[in-house]
Amino acid sequence: MKGFYPAVFIRGLAMGAADVVPGVSGGTIAFITGIYDELIESLKSCNIQALQLLFQSGPTAFWQHINGGFLMSLLLGIATSVLSLARFISYALHHHPVPLAALFFGLILASAVLVYRQIPGAGRQIGWLLCGIGFALLIGEFRPADIASTPLNLFLSGALAICAMILPGISGSFILLLLGMYQPVIEAVKSMDLFALLSFMAGCGVGLMLFVRLLSWLMQHFRPQLLAGLSGLLIGSLSIIWPWKLDATGGILAESLAPGWQNVLPWQYAVKGDAQLLFSLALALIGVVLVLLIERFAKKA
């Protein structure tokens, strides 16, 4: 059985870091690092046939069928990143939201360009690109709900969020934020609330196994259209991660993407608080460079 792949583990670290942040998709990282198709097909292979192989032919045949070394390395990287970064990201979102958002704005902007460059006949898919932009802008108009963090709600939230996490362009964390479940999940990770985490992870597992088959079919039969739509989602999601936001009363947001938030220009934000313009622009540029470096690393790995 093939074992641990360090390069895939590093990609998993980057995916986990992205998935923790509202507005950034781990699926985007998988795509720009060149493992997206392998990830989808490996997840799709976790089926009844895999279980039959396990009982009929043994663990080695099962492991090869599901591409076990790849999945294990990737999931270890994601888990390591989520567990180690959850506390830091939670702190940064509350205490340094503008620079952090600027960093991820740069990440998403560069990712959108890279995804669009990989579309066969990109010029013929403008309609799908615009549809993706419009859908992202529509999602951005929704505001966080108030849902109790019961085991069933955690399960259902996980099933929905994982579908977004695996798509380049849609942030699973942002879906959790809209559902009002982002903070409960982050707190469960920080406090290691095993029951809450198991409920959420079970939902993720069920949602992923159902959705990945549809996604694989779309990638095989409608790849240009899908990639154009996903590029549009990335571009449209820039409005969600825009660093300078005010609340419904025109004041500084007390929490990330609180109800009634509105995007403003940096100098409008500066009237109410420190826009940190130069620092934020520098971090946005760093985000762009990081994506380009990740892509270059992926081509060499």
C-alpha positions, 0 to 999 in steps of 0.5 A: 500500500502506498503511504504518505505523500509530503507534497499532498500533505502540504496542499492539505495544509493550504486547503485547511487554512482556506476552509477555516476562513469565510470567503475562501474555498479549499476547493480553490486551493486544490484546483490551482495546485493541480490535484482537483481532478484526482481529489474528486475521482478519489472521493468518488471511488469511496463507494460500495465497490470499495467495501466489496474489495475490502472484504473480498480482496483485502486491505491492499486492493481497497487502499489502491481502489480509493487512492488511499495514500493520496486521501490520507495525506491530504486529510491529515494536512487539512486536519492539522491546519484546521486544528492549529489555525482555528484559534489564530483565525478566530482571533484575527477575525475579531481583532484584525479583520481588515488586514486579514480580509485584504490578504484573502482578497488577494488570494481569491483575486489571483485564484480567479485569474488562474482558474479562468486561464485553464478554461478551454475556449474561455472567450465562449463561456462569458455567459457562464462567467457572468452567471457565476458572478451574479450568483456570488453577488446574490449569496453575498446579499444574504445575512447570517441566520440564527439557528440553534447549534443542535446535533441535527443542525450541525449535521445538516450544516456540515452536509451543506458546507462541505458541498461549498468547500469542495467547489472552487469559488464558494466558501464552506465557512461563509455558508456556515456563517450565513447559517449562523453555525460558523462560531459554534463550529469554531468553538467546538474545534477550539474546545475539542467538543467531540460530540459536536465535531462528530455531528458536524463531520458526519454531515460533511461525510454524507454530503461529500459522498453524495455531491462528489458524484454530481461534481465528477459528472459535471467536470467530465461533461461540462468542464468549460462551462463549470470552470467559467461559472466557478471563475465567476463565483470567485470574482463575485465572492470578492464583494464578500471578502472586501476588507472595508465594511460598516454595519447597518448604522454606519459603524465599525462591524462588531463581528465578521459579516454581521447582519446589515453589513455594507462595503465602503471605500477605504477613505469612507471607512477611515472616517469611522476607524483605521483603514490600515490602507497601506498595510492591507494593500501590501497583504493583498499583494502578498496574497496574490504572490502566495497563490502564484508561488503555490501554483509554481510549487504544484507544477514542480512537485 
